[in-house]
Structures are given as structure tokens and as C-alpha cells.
């Protein structure tokens, strides 16, 4: 079962979407320089049951267009179940992962996918030199340019 450390409405992580971001506990990657090292312990947070997720979706109905998971790919069956529930509710889905690739079964349920580990020297999605990629899963287009506000 996925544990959710926190959730919040975000505007920048998925360009053109108002997203409910769910931060998942237990990331096994432990990237050097991670801004969320406080979430590495898998026991932290609240279990993401079907009822808890349904309650969140109902609470934010009409206010969000997407649900973003910040991690969770290390429990693919639990994440897959949640993604299907979200898509069934008519919302878009997104995942931020530090992996370069995820199982195709997960990717099939995603609208957007951010891949690649955090490498401090390469920067994040807002820097053209990043190793990370933000992908529109509906057509395979890499959308990194949407994050480059200070670059022409």
C-alpha cells in the first residue's frame, strides 16, 4: 500500500494543469541532494486506500484537472490501482519518478511522466541541460521546453 506523506494543489509541476500532488513515502532511490529526503521512510504518512483517494477526488472535484504522484512507482500494483481510479473519475494523471523508465502497464495509465534521477549538477526541468524528461504519454512528446521560463 502506498503511504501519502502530504498532498497539495500545485500549478507548476504539470504545465497547463491544476494538479493535486500526492507525495508518496518510501522512495528507495535516495538521490544525493533530494529536497524530500524526509519522505524516504516508507512507514511515514497515511495509507492511500480506495476510500481515502475517493474522498480526496470528491473534495477537489471541479477544482483540479490532474492528479500527480510524486513517487510510488516502487509499488507498481498499488500505484496502478490508484491511477485507474483517478482516470475513471475523468482526471488526467501524472507521475514524477527518478527512474529512466517505468513498467509499460503504469505508463499506459499516465497522461504525463517525468523521468530521470535528480542530479544536482545537471539541474531540474527548468534547465535545458537536465537529464530529466517531462513526457506527454498520449503522444510521446517531450515537453521540457514548457519549464524554461528564463531561457530562449
C-alpha positions as CSV (number, residue, x, y, z in Angstrom):
1,X,0.0,0.0,0.0
2,X,1.2,3.5,-0.8
3,X,1.5,5.9,2.1
4,X,0.9,9.6,1.3
5,X,3.1,12.0,3.3
6,X,1.3,15.1,2.1
7,X,-0.9,16.4,-0.6
8,X,-1.4,19.9,-2.0
9,X,-2.7,21.8,-5.1
10,X,0.2,22.6,-7.4
11,X,0.4,24.7,-10.6
12,X,4.0,24.4,-11.9
13,X,4.8,20.7,-11.8
14,X,2.4,19.8,-14.7
15,X,2.2,22.8,-17.1
16,X,-1.3,23.7,-18.2
17,X,-2.9,21.6,-15.4
18,X,-4.1,22.3,-11.9
19,X,-2.9,19.3,-10.1
20,X,-3.5,17.6,-6.8
21,X,0.1,16.4,-5.9
22,X,0.4,13.4,-3.7
23,X,3.8,12.9,-2.1
24,X,4.4,9.2,-1.6
25,X,6.6,7.8,1.2
26,X,9.4,5.3,0.8
27,X,11.5,6.3,-2.2
28,X,14.3,3.8,-2.5
29,X,16.4,5.9,-4.8
30,X,17.6,8.4,-2.2
31,X,19.2,10.8,-4.7
32,X,22.0,13.0,-3.4
33,X,20.6,16.5,-2.9
34,X,17.0,15.3,-2.8
35,X,14.7,18.1,-1.5
36,X,12.3,15.5,0.1
37,X,14.7,13.2,2.0
38,X,12.2,13.5,4.8
39,X,9.8,11.2,2.8
40,X,12.3,8.3,2.4
41,X,10.9,6.2,5.3
42,X,8.1,4.0,3.9
43,X,6.2,3.9,7.2
44,X,5.5,7.7,7.1
45,X,2.2,9.1,6.1
46,X,-1.4,8.0,5.6
47,X,-2.3,4.8,3.7
48,X,-3.8,5.6,0.3
49,X,-6.9,3.4,0.4
50,X,-9.5,3.5,-2.3
51,X,-11.8,5.3,0.2
52,X,-9.2,7.9,1.1
53,X,-8.4,8.6,-2.6
54,X,-12.2,8.8,-3.4
55,X,-12.6,11.3,-0.6
56,X,-9.7,13.4,-2.0
57,X,-11.1,13.3,-5.5
58,X,-14.6,14.3,-4.2
59,X,-13.1,17.2,-2.1
60,X,-11.3,18.6,-5.1
61,X,-14.0,17.9,-7.7
62,X,-14.2,20.7,-10.3
63,X,-11.1,22.3,-8.9
64,X,-8.3,20.1,-10.4
65,X,-7.6,18.7,-13.8
66,X,-4.9,16.2,-12.9
67,X,-3.6,14.1,-10.0
68,X,0.2,13.9,-9.7
69,X,2.1,11.3,-7.8
70,X,5.5,12.3,-6.5
71,X,6.9,8.8,-6.5
72,X,5.1,5.5,-5.9
73,X,6.5,3.5,-8.8
74,X,8.3,1.2,-6.4
75,X,4.9,-0.3,-5.6
76,X,3.5,-0.7,-9.1
77,X,0.3,-2.7,-8.4
78,X,-0.8,-0.1,-5.7
79,X,0.0,2.8,-8.0
80,X,-1.7,1.2,-10.9
81,X,-4.9,0.7,-8.9
82,X,-4.9,4.4,-7.9
83,X,-4.2,5.6,-11.4
84,X,-7.1,3.6,-12.8
85,X,-9.4,5.0,-10.1
86,X,-8.3,8.5,-11.0
87,X,-8.7,8.1,-14.7
88,X,-12.2,6.5,-14.1
89,X,-13.1,9.8,-12.4
90,X,-12.2,11.7,-15.6
91,X,-9.0,13.3,-14.4
92,X,-5.6,13.3,-16.0
93,X,-2.7,11.5,-14.3
94,X,1.0,12.3,-13.8
95,X,4.0,10.7,-12.2
96,X,7.3,12.1,-11.1
97,X,9.9,9.3,-11.0
98,X,13.6,9.3,-10.5
99,X,13.9,6.3,-12.8
100,X,14.6,6.5,-16.5
101,X,11.8,4.1,-17.4
102,X,8.8,2.6,-15.7
103,X,6.7,-0.5,-16.5
104,X,4.5,-0.1,-19.6
105,X,1.4,-1.0,-17.5
106,X,1.9,2.1,-15.4
107,X,2.8,4.3,-18.4
108,X,-0.4,3.3,-20.1
109,X,-2.4,4.9,-17.3
110,X,-0.5,8.2,-17.3
111,X,-1.1,11.4,-19.1
112,X,2.3,12.8,-18.1
113,X,5.5,11.3,-16.9
114,X,8.7,13.0,-15.5
115,X,11.6,10.6,-15.7
116,X,15.3,10.8,-14.6
117,X,17.0,10.9,-11.2
118,X,17.9,14.3,-9.6
119,X,21.5,15.1,-10.5
120,X,22.3,18.3,-8.8
121,X,25.0,19.3,-11.4
122,X,22.5,18.9,-14.3
123,X,19.6,20.8,-12.6
124,X,15.9,20.1,-12.9
125,X,13.3,20.5,-15.6
126,X,13.7,24.3,-15.6
127,X,17.3,24.0,-17.0
128,X,17.9,22.8,-20.6
129,X,20.9,20.8,-19.5
130,X,18.9,18.5,-17.3
131,X,18.9,14.7,-17.6
132,X,15.2,14.7,-16.7
133,X,12.4,14.5,-19.2
134,X,8.8,15.5,-18.9
135,X,6.7,13.5,-21.4
136,X,3.2,13.7,-22.7
137,X,2.3,10.0,-22.6
138,X,-0.6,10.4,-25.1
139,X,1.8,11.2,-27.9
140,X,5.4,10.7,-26.6
141,X,6.3,14.4,-27.0
142,X,9.0,15.7,-24.6
143,X,7.6,18.9,-23.0
144,X,10.7,20.1,-21.1
145,X,10.5,23.5,-23.0
146,X,7.4,24.3,-21.0
147,X,9.5,24.7,-17.9
148,X,12.2,27.0,-19.4
149,X,10.8,30.4,-18.5
150,X,14.3,32.1,-18.3
151,X,15.7,30.5,-21.5
152,X,15.1,31.4,-25.1
